Structures are given as C-alpha cells and as structure tokens.
C-alpha cells in the first residue's frame, strides 16, 4: 500500500513532464492522470491501491480484534471503546477505498458532472482518512502505545490543515486568475497555467499542499508495520 501511494507521483509526474502534458511546477495529483497514456496508468494504479487498502483494512480489523481478546489487562470500558473504534476504522477504511475507486473512475478532464463526482469522491476519501487517523490514534492510546497515538493524531492535524489550505488557495487562485482560467472545466488552460499569469502562485501553493496531504498516507500506514509483522498467516488443513 505504501509503495503504491508513493509510486503514483514518482511515475506520473516525470511521464507528464516528458510528454509536455502540463506546465506547472507541481500539478494537482488528479491532473497528472487526465491525458493518455498517464490517464490509464492513473486509473490502474488507484484501483490497485484501493484493493490493497481494502485488504489492509480487513486485516487490521482482525488484528485489533485479536489483540482485544488476548490482552488480559484491559478494563471492560476499554474493551468496549476498542471494539467501537475498531468498527469505526473498518468503515473509514471502506470509505477510503470506495473514494479512491470513484476518483480513478471519474477523472478530472471530462464534463462538469464527472468533475463534480471526482471532487466529492476525493473529499470523502480525505475526510475518511482524517477520521481513520483519529480513531487509530485513540486505539494506540488505549493499547498503551501513546507515542504512536500522538504521531497519528499529529498526522491528522497536518492533513486537516493541508486540506483547508488546498481548498483555500485553489479558491483564491480562481478568483484572481484570468477569465480564461476561471472556468475550471477548461482542462487544457488549467494544465498549461503559466507562471506569468495571475493566480499562478496561489495555484502552486494549493498543489504543494495537496502533495503533502497525499504523501502523508505513506508515514501513516508505516505506523502499522510493527503491529502487522508480529502476525503470520497459518493455513489449517483438515
């Protein structure tokens, strides 16, 4: 899952630059997948990431459930809280997976309706991501792993800040941009936004914040590695 998220900009950004698909220093992640052949790779990689995320979410749910059963030091209230948080995290993981699939299926280069669905799906994914980090920070705290709990909560705060910044800078860029760029549906104009045009600086600030937001997925999922590696899958025959 970590590798899949990291490979998205690593592959698509150089590909787009080499084929001169966009001009900005850093495009929006979705804008890297609007022109062939990057569009096909964008869809393929995101759907693959969504499948991995769904598998990860299911395994994590089972591991936490097993930890609750095997830990004899937990109070009844803590057990109830952990079970509730675990179910909430399962839901947020499913929402993230569905959001990624929708983002991959409805690309940001088509009609206004498709672009709207794309934006709403991305927003659902980010909100679910924030909720998941919050739930899992509480799980870590209840499991006496307060260091990991604080780390996950800090990441949630970073993502909230970046999400607000992405929307704020994008809105400001649209307000001060030239008339031909104010229509966000003009994909070609958006991809070829020149540094000499008004609004470009705010546009870049928005894209930088989005990249930070997306790349936060990697260290967040990294916090589960130590939790996962103590378990093995045993096949029972009989």
C-alpha positions as MATLAB code, in Angstrom:
seq = 'XXXXXXXXXXXXXXXXXXXXXXXXXXXXXXXXXXXXXXXXXXXXXXXXXXXXXXXXXXXXXXXXXXXXXXXXXXXXXXXXXXXXXXXXXXXXXXXXXXXXXXXXXXXXXXXXXXXXXXXXXXXXXXXXXXXXXXXXXXXXXXXXXXXXXXXXXXXXXXXXXXXXXXXXXXXXXXXXXXXXXXXXXXXXXXXXXXXXXXXXXXXXXXXXXXXXXXXXXXXXXXXXXXXXXXXXXXXXXX';
ca = [
       0.000    0.000    0.000;
       2.816    2.427    0.922;
       4.690    1.632   -2.300;
       1.520    2.038   -4.373;
       0.843    5.543   -2.990;
       4.477    6.610   -3.396;
       4.720    5.352   -6.987;
       1.757    7.452   -8.138;
       3.645   10.796   -8.324;
       7.012    9.135   -8.961;
       5.780    7.580  -12.226;
       3.124   10.014  -13.461;
       4.893   13.313  -12.810;
       8.047   12.601  -14.879;
       5.878   10.976  -17.568;
       3.671   14.071  -17.845;
       6.656   16.408  -17.960;
       8.435   14.371  -20.634;
       5.289   14.356  -22.806;
       4.615   18.064  -22.077;
       1.153   17.383  -20.713;
       1.322   20.175  -18.127;
       3.324   23.306  -17.415;
       3.047   23.960  -13.649;
       5.967   23.110  -11.388;
       3.659   20.761   -9.488;
       0.258   19.800  -10.917;
      -2.641   18.506   -8.889;
      -2.336   14.747   -8.442;
      -5.506   14.223  -10.500;
      -4.207   16.462  -13.296;
      -1.364   14.018  -13.861;
      -3.940   11.443  -14.956;
      -6.090   13.310  -17.464;
      -4.089   12.700  -20.659;
      -3.214    9.362  -22.251;
      -1.184    7.271  -21.559;
      -0.924    8.636  -17.993;
      -4.740    8.500  -17.667;
      -4.774    4.712  -17.989;
      -1.898    4.308  -15.541;
      -3.609    6.690  -13.112;
      -6.802    4.614  -13.104;
      -4.945    1.300  -12.872;
      -2.688    2.404  -10.009;
      -5.511    3.943   -7.990;
      -7.760    0.902   -8.294;
      -4.830   -1.322   -7.300;
      -4.206    0.950   -4.284;
      -7.913    0.773   -3.345;
      -7.840   -3.037   -3.394;
      -4.701   -3.097   -1.243;
      -6.282   -0.609    1.159;
      -9.386   -2.757    1.498;
      -7.232   -5.824    2.249;
      -5.182   -3.794    4.739;
      -8.330   -2.526    6.471;
      -9.754   -6.027    6.846;
      -6.511   -7.465    8.231;
      -6.113   -4.527   10.630;
      -9.651   -5.046   11.913;
      -8.942   -8.716   12.647;
      -5.593   -7.959   14.299;
      -7.075   -5.371   16.638;
      -9.930   -7.737   17.460;
      -7.410  -10.453   18.302;
      -5.400   -8.023   20.440;
      -8.520   -7.150   22.411;
      -9.241  -10.827   23.081;
      -5.667  -11.748   24.036;
      -4.969   -8.722   26.279;
      -5.983   -9.541   29.851;
      -5.023   -6.116   31.223;
      -7.873   -4.213   29.587;
     -10.828   -2.958   31.585;
     -14.381   -3.613   30.437;
     -14.786    0.037   29.402;
     -11.534   -0.037   27.420;
     -12.652   -3.206   25.641;
     -15.951   -1.586   24.679;
     -14.146    1.524   23.427;
     -11.658   -0.502   21.395;
     -14.394   -2.595   19.785;
     -16.292    0.547   18.837;
     -13.190    2.276   17.440;
     -12.246   -0.857   15.519;
     -15.656   -0.958   13.823;
     -15.446    2.748   13.012;
     -11.999    2.231   11.475;
     -13.316   -0.611    9.351;
     -15.968    1.751    7.984;
     -13.496    4.561    7.310;
     -11.174    2.145    5.525;
     -14.020    1.004    3.277;
     -14.965    4.642    2.601;
     -11.366    5.447    1.662;
     -11.259    2.506   -0.752;
     -14.555    3.451   -2.389;
     -13.450    7.085   -2.614;
     -10.232    6.102   -4.388;
     -12.125    3.909   -6.859;
     -14.520    6.766   -7.630;
     -11.637    9.217   -8.093;
      -9.983    6.779  -10.506;
     -13.205    6.166  -12.434;
     -14.338    9.806  -12.734;
     -11.291   11.712  -13.956;
     -10.861   15.483  -13.755;
     -10.883   16.063  -17.515;
     -14.469   15.382  -18.538;
     -17.890   17.014  -18.053;
     -18.876   19.193  -15.116;
     -20.894   16.326  -13.613;
     -17.933   13.937  -13.822;
     -15.595   16.567  -12.368;
     -18.056   17.167   -9.509;
     -18.227   13.451   -8.711;
     -14.424   13.328   -8.844;
     -14.100   16.212   -6.380;
     -16.725   14.867   -3.970;
     -15.112   11.404   -4.045;
     -11.689   12.897   -3.262;
     -13.191   14.893   -0.400;
     -14.875   11.766    1.013;
     -11.553    9.952    0.841;
      -9.689   12.728    2.672;
     -12.347   13.090    5.382;
     -12.399    9.319    5.909;
      -8.586    9.390    6.084;
      -8.680   12.042    8.809;
     -11.293   10.096   10.774;
      -9.273    6.885   10.413;
      -6.149    8.555   11.800;
      -8.139    9.909   14.744;
      -9.738    6.530   15.519;
      -6.409    4.723   15.265;
      -4.668    7.307   17.445;
      -7.221    6.515   20.147;
      -6.735    2.771   19.593;
      -2.979    3.171   20.094;
      -3.517    5.215   23.267;
      -5.895    2.630   24.710;
      -3.341   -0.067   23.870;
      -0.742    1.915   25.889;
       1.192    2.910   22.762;
       0.921    6.631   23.380;
       3.872    7.551   21.172;
       2.171    6.066   18.111;
      -1.124    7.599   19.198;
       0.392   11.089   19.335;
       2.093   10.548   15.966;
      -1.149    9.544   14.251;
      -3.009   12.460   15.805;
      -0.295   14.860   14.621;
      -0.665   13.477   11.102;
      -4.421   14.005   11.282;
      -3.859   17.652   12.199;
      -1.420   18.048    9.294;
      -3.930   16.545    6.844;
      -6.758   18.776    8.113;
      -4.508   21.828    7.727;
      -3.392   20.812    4.237;
      -6.949   20.067    3.103;
      -8.138   23.507    4.196;
      -5.088   25.074    2.526;
      -5.703   23.197   -0.754;
      -9.289   24.422   -0.972;
      -8.453   27.943    0.202;
      -5.525   28.532   -2.157;
      -7.421   26.965   -5.078;
     -10.377   29.242   -4.473;
      -8.153   32.301   -4.212;
      -6.271   31.330   -7.387;
      -9.562   31.022   -9.261;
     -10.725   34.459   -8.090;
      -7.607   36.335   -9.237;
      -6.893   34.279  -12.362;
      -7.536   35.492  -15.942;
     -11.066   34.950  -17.339;
      -9.987   32.017  -19.487;
      -8.740   30.184  -16.382;
     -11.672   30.945  -14.113;
     -13.648   28.234  -15.862;
     -12.118   25.254  -14.054;
     -13.564   22.930  -16.687;
     -11.035   24.340  -19.191;
      -8.644   21.452  -18.571;
      -6.094   22.494  -21.171;
      -5.889   26.004  -19.722;
      -5.502   24.628  -16.193;
      -2.738   22.224  -17.202;
      -0.907   24.944  -19.138;
      -1.212   27.615  -16.436;
       1.785   29.904  -16.969;
       3.849   31.412  -14.165;
       3.332   34.840  -15.715;
      -0.457   34.657  -15.266;
      -2.338   35.933  -12.224;
      -3.223   33.316   -9.651;
      -0.332   31.018  -10.550;
       1.406   31.406   -7.168;
      -1.767   30.502   -5.260;
      -2.336   27.595   -7.653;
       1.128   26.216   -6.869;
       0.600   26.680   -3.127;
      -2.603   24.653   -3.469;
      -0.900   21.839   -5.383;
       2.040   21.713   -2.932;
      -0.400   21.321   -0.042;
      -2.213   18.544   -1.901;
       1.053   16.670   -2.468;
       1.886   16.931    1.241;
      -1.600   15.667    2.062;
      -1.352   12.681   -0.307;
       2.167   11.731    0.749;
       1.055   11.695    4.406;
      -0.604    8.366    3.580;
       2.846    6.745    3.467;
       4.103    7.509    7.009;
       0.614    6.848    8.405;
       0.446    3.309    7.032;
       4.063    2.863    8.062;
       2.974    3.147   11.721;
       1.174   -0.201   11.388;
       4.187   -2.209   10.207;
       5.380   -3.168   13.682;
       1.817   -4.132   14.571;
       1.425   -6.330   11.496;
       4.783   -8.104   11.443;
       4.181   -9.978   14.712;
       1.405  -11.951   12.990;
       1.707  -14.732   10.427;
      -0.911  -16.428    8.274;
      -1.238  -20.119    9.023;
      -3.198  -22.400    6.736;
      -5.099  -25.068    8.634;
      -5.669  -28.331    6.827;
      -8.357  -30.752    7.760;
];
